[in-house]
Amino acid sequence: MCEKDSDGNIVGYNALRHDITNKKELKQLNETLEKRVSQAVEENRIKDQHLMQQTKAAQMGEMMDAVAHQWKQPLSVISLIAQSLNLKLNIPKKLEPEYIKEKTKDIQIQINHLLDTIDTFRKFFRLNETFESYPIKEMIQDAIHIMKSELNSRNIKIIIKGDTTLSIYCIKSEFIHTIINFINNAKDAFEENKIINKKIVFDMEKNDTQIVLKVCDNAGGIPENAIKNVFEANFTTKKAGKGTGIGLYMTKQILEKINAKISVENIEHDFGKGACFTITI
């Protein structure tokens, strides 16, 4: 016979029923927790996508100004060539075949420059790229090309050094986006601190199984009381209306997608004091 307690229940039955109930509750709790975690991950992914689009949208106005600025010169050259052809046309025996060939070639060179510029910007804003291996130097040069007019008008010199053969596995437009963030931050700091001899140095090397990319400038550095917060969302040291506070936050998110870490410090370079970002991939 089964042993019963004072209430007439089989001994151990209540404990067993309680154990079963606990297991059901635990299972339900785990399922709920999994759903919450999955939902939170998805919400963060969507938030980061929105932030990425926000930073790109914020840069788009600047980019369009850069496109317009870069297009002014080739369009002016084409206009001058057209005027010279029209002038020659009105002078008897002055419009020679060789002259026409030469000027046609000059026009084509300028058109190629226009097409190259718009193609670079189109690729930057394209969203459907996939992870591939790209040379770091090539991506830095693409970023420089996008910002060419800004860099030239402000006399900012960019130096690329180290092992320039290194490549990384990434989404190209996103990595170019991080490079543009570094350049923009340095550009604003140059202006705010009234730096004359402006330099940004990209130095890359391979260390055992890691690639280390350093991005350093001589723009005066980041305020010491703010340097630990620069990778936080909505944090900026720039004047009101100058910064969004999400550039370096998004840079960190992009780099984490390729298992890279980023840090920053203020150091004295041989070309002046400034911020130095270290990216370890």
C-alpha positions as CSV (number, residue, x, y, z in Angstrom):
1,M,0.0,0.0,0.0
2,C,1.0,3.6,-0.6
3,E,1.9,5.6,2.4
4,K,-0.5,8.6,3.0
5,D,-0.2,11.7,5.0
6,S,-2.7,13.1,7.5
7,D,-4.8,14.7,4.7
8,G,-5.1,11.4,2.9
9,N,-2.7,12.3,0.1
10,I,-0.1,9.9,-1.1
11,V,3.3,10.9,0.4
12,G,5.5,12.7,-2.1
13,Y,2.5,13.5,-4.4
14,N,2.3,17.2,-3.5
15,A,6.1,17.5,-3.8
16,L,5.9,15.9,-7.3
17,R,3.0,18.1,-8.4
18,H,4.9,21.2,-7.1
19,D,8.0,20.1,-9.0
20,I,6.0,19.7,-12.2
21,T,4.4,23.1,-11.8
22,N,7.8,24.7,-11.2
23,K,9.2,23.0,-14.4
24,K,6.2,24.3,-16.4
25,E,6.7,27.8,-15.0
26,L,10.4,27.7,-15.7
27,K,9.8,26.5,-19.3
28,Q,7.3,29.4,-19.8
29,L,9.7,31.8,-18.2
30,N,12.5,30.6,-20.5
31,E,10.3,30.9,-23.6
32,T,9.2,34.4,-22.5
33,L,12.8,35.4,-21.9
34,E,13.9,34.1,-25.3
35,K,11.2,36.1,-27.0
36,R,12.2,39.2,-25.0
37,V,15.8,38.8,-25.9
38,S,15.0,38.2,-29.5
39,Q,12.8,41.2,-29.6
40,A,15.4,43.4,-27.9
41,V,18.1,42.3,-30.4
42,E,15.7,43.1,-33.3
43,E,14.9,46.5,-31.8
44,N,18.6,47.3,-31.4
45,R,19.3,46.2,-35.0
46,I,16.5,48.4,-36.3
47,K,17.7,51.3,-34.1
48,D,21.2,51.0,-35.4
49,Q,19.9,50.9,-39.0
50,H,17.9,54.0,-38.3
51,L,21.0,55.7,-36.8
52,M,23.1,54.7,-39.8
53,Q,20.5,56.2,-42.1
54,Q,20.3,59.3,-39.9
55,T,24.1,59.8,-40.1
56,K,24.1,59.2,-43.8
57,A,21.2,61.6,-44.3
58,A,23.0,64.2,-42.2
59,Q,26.1,63.8,-44.4
60,M,24.1,63.9,-47.6
61,G,23.7,67.7,-47.6
62,E,27.5,68.0,-47.2
63,M,28.0,65.4,-49.9
64,M,25.8,67.2,-52.4
65,D,27.7,70.4,-51.7
66,A,30.9,68.4,-52.4
67,V,29.5,67.0,-55.6
68,A,28.5,70.5,-56.7
69,H,31.9,71.8,-55.8
70,Q,33.7,69.0,-57.7
71,W,31.5,69.5,-60.7
72,K,32.1,73.2,-61.0
73,Q,35.6,73.0,-62.4
74,P,35.0,70.3,-65.1
75,L,31.7,72.0,-66.2
76,S,33.6,75.4,-66.4
77,V,36.3,73.7,-68.5
78,I,33.6,72.2,-70.9
79,S,32.0,75.6,-71.1
80,L,35.3,77.3,-72.0
81,I,36.0,74.6,-74.6
82,A,32.6,75.2,-76.2
83,Q,33.2,78.9,-76.3
84,S,36.6,78.4,-77.9
85,L,35.1,76.1,-80.6
86,N,32.3,78.6,-81.3
87,L,34.9,81.4,-81.6
88,K,37.0,79.4,-84.0
89,L,33.9,78.5,-86.0
90,N,33.3,82.2,-86.7
91,I,36.9,82.7,-87.9
92,P,37.5,81.5,-91.4
93,K,39.9,78.5,-91.8
94,K,40.7,78.5,-88.0
95,L,38.6,75.4,-87.1
96,E,41.1,72.7,-88.0
97,P,40.4,68.9,-87.6
98,E,43.3,68.5,-85.2
99,Y,42.0,71.3,-83.0
100,I,38.6,69.7,-82.9
101,K,40.1,66.3,-82.0
102,E,42.1,67.8,-79.2
103,K,39.2,69.7,-77.7
104,T,36.9,66.7,-78.0
105,K,39.4,64.7,-76.1
106,D,39.5,67.4,-73.4
107,I,35.8,67.4,-73.1
108,Q,35.7,63.6,-72.7
109,I,38.3,63.8,-69.9
110,Q,36.1,66.2,-68.0
111,I,33.0,64.1,-68.6
112,N,34.8,61.0,-67.3
113,H,35.6,63.0,-64.2
114,L,31.9,63.9,-63.7
115,L,30.9,60.3,-64.2
116,D,33.5,59.0,-61.8
117,T,32.4,61.5,-59.1
118,I,28.8,60.6,-59.3
119,D,29.6,56.9,-59.3
120,T,31.7,57.2,-56.1
121,F,28.8,58.9,-54.3
122,R,26.2,56.4,-55.7
123,K,28.3,53.5,-54.3
124,F,28.6,55.2,-50.9
125,F,24.9,55.5,-50.4
126,R,24.1,52.0,-51.8
127,L,22.6,49.7,-49.0
128,N,22.7,46.3,-50.6
129,E,26.4,45.6,-50.3
130,T,27.7,42.3,-48.8
131,F,30.8,41.4,-46.8
132,E,33.9,41.0,-49.0
133,S,37.7,41.5,-48.7
134,Y,38.7,45.1,-49.6
135,P,42.1,46.8,-49.4
136,I,42.2,49.4,-46.5
137,K,44.2,51.8,-48.6
138,E,41.6,51.7,-51.4
139,M,38.7,52.5,-49.0
140,I,40.7,55.4,-47.5
141,Q,41.3,56.8,-50.9
142,D,37.6,56.4,-51.8
143,A,36.7,58.5,-48.7
144,I,39.3,61.1,-49.6
145,H,37.9,61.2,-53.1
146,I,34.4,61.8,-51.7
147,M,35.7,64.7,-49.6
148,K,38.2,66.0,-52.0
149,S,36.7,69.5,-52.4
150,E,36.4,69.9,-48.6
151,L,40.0,68.8,-48.0
152,N,41.4,71.0,-50.7
153,S,39.4,74.1,-49.7
154,R,40.6,73.7,-46.1
155,N,44.2,72.7,-47.0
156,I,44.0,69.4,-45.1
157,K,46.8,67.0,-45.9
158,I,46.1,63.3,-45.6
159,I,49.0,60.8,-45.3
160,I,48.6,57.0,-45.8
161,K,51.5,55.0,-44.5
162,G,52.5,51.6,-43.1
163,D,51.6,48.3,-44.8
164,T,49.3,49.6,-47.5
165,T,48.8,46.0,-48.9
166,L,46.5,45.0,-46.0
167,S,42.9,44.1,-46.7
168,I,39.9,43.5,-44.3
169,Y,36.6,41.6,-44.6
170,C,33.8,44.2,-44.4
171,I,30.9,46.0,-46.1
172,K,32.8,48.6,-48.1
173,S,30.4,51.5,-47.9
174,E,30.2,51.1,-44.1
175,F,33.9,51.2,-43.6
176,I,34.3,54.2,-45.9
177,H,31.6,55.8,-43.7
178,T,33.8,55.3,-40.6
179,I,36.8,56.9,-42.4
180,I,34.6,59.9,-43.4
181,N,33.5,60.2,-39.8
182,F,37.2,60.5,-38.7
183,I,38.0,63.0,-41.4
184,N,34.9,65.1,-40.6
185,N,35.7,65.1,-36.8
186,A,39.2,66.2,-37.5
187,K,38.0,68.9,-40.0
188,D,35.7,70.4,-37.4
189,A,38.4,70.3,-34.7
190,F,40.9,72.0,-37.1
191,E,38.4,74.8,-37.7
192,E,37.4,75.2,-34.0
193,N,41.1,75.2,-32.8
194,K,42.3,77.4,-35.7
195,I,45.0,74.9,-36.7
196,I,47.1,76.0,-39.7
197,N,49.3,73.0,-40.7
198,K,46.4,70.4,-40.8
199,K,47.3,66.8,-41.1
200,I,45.5,63.4,-40.8
201,V,47.6,60.3,-40.8
202,F,46.3,56.8,-41.5
203,D,48.9,54.2,-40.4
204,M,48.3,50.5,-40.8
205,E,50.3,47.4,-39.8
206,K,49.8,43.7,-39.2
207,N,50.6,42.5,-35.7
208,D,50.6,38.7,-35.4
209,T,47.0,37.8,-36.3
210,Q,45.6,41.3,-36.0
211,I,45.5,44.4,-38.2
212,V,46.0,47.7,-36.4
213,L,44.9,50.9,-38.1
214,K,45.7,54.2,-36.4
215,V,43.9,57.4,-37.4
216,C,45.7,60.4,-35.9
217,D,45.4,64.2,-36.4
218,N,47.0,67.3,-35.1
219,A,43.7,69.1,-34.4
220,G,44.4,69.7,-30.6
221,G,42.9,66.6,-29.2
222,I,39.6,65.7,-27.4
223,P,38.8,67.4,-24.0
224,E,40.1,65.0,-21.3
225,N,36.8,65.2,-19.4
226,A,34.9,64.0,-22.5
227,I,37.3,61.4,-24.1
228,K,35.8,58.4,-22.3
229,N,32.3,59.2,-23.6
230,V,33.0,59.9,-27.3
231,F,31.6,56.5,-28.4
232,E,28.3,57.0,-26.6
233,A,25.1,57.7,-28.6
234,N,24.0,61.4,-28.7
235,F,27.3,62.6,-27.1
236,T,29.2,65.4,-28.8
237,T,31.9,67.9,-27.9
238,K,31.1,70.1,-30.8
239,K,29.2,73.4,-30.7
240,A,25.4,73.4,-30.9
241,G,24.3,72.7,-34.5
242,K,27.7,71.3,-35.5
243,G,27.5,67.6,-34.3
244,T,24.9,64.9,-34.2
245,G,26.5,62.9,-31.4
246,I,26.1,59.6,-33.3
247,G,29.1,59.6,-35.7
248,L,31.5,57.9,-33.4
249,Y,28.8,55.7,-31.9
250,M,27.9,54.4,-35.3
251,T,31.6,54.0,-36.1
252,K,32.0,51.7,-33.1
253,Q,28.9,49.7,-34.1
254,I,30.2,49.2,-37.6
255,L,33.6,48.1,-36.4
256,E,32.0,45.6,-33.9
257,K,30.3,43.9,-36.8
258,I,33.7,42.9,-38.2
259,N,35.0,42.0,-34.7
260,A,37.1,45.1,-34.4
261,K,37.8,47.2,-31.3
262,I,38.3,50.9,-31.2
263,S,39.9,53.2,-28.6
264,V,41.1,56.8,-28.6
265,E,43.7,58.8,-26.8
266,N,45.3,62.3,-27.0
267,I,49.0,62.1,-27.9
268,E,51.8,64.4,-29.0
269,H,52.8,63.5,-32.6
270,D,55.9,64.8,-34.3
271,F,53.5,67.0,-36.3
272,G,51.5,68.3,-33.3
273,K,49.1,67.4,-30.6
274,G,45.9,65.6,-31.5
275,A,43.5,62.6,-31.1
276,C,44.7,59.2,-32.2
277,F,42.1,56.5,-32.8
278,T,43.3,52.9,-32.8
279,I,41.3,50.2,-34.6
280,T,42.3,46.6,-33.9
281,I,40.8,44.1,-36.4
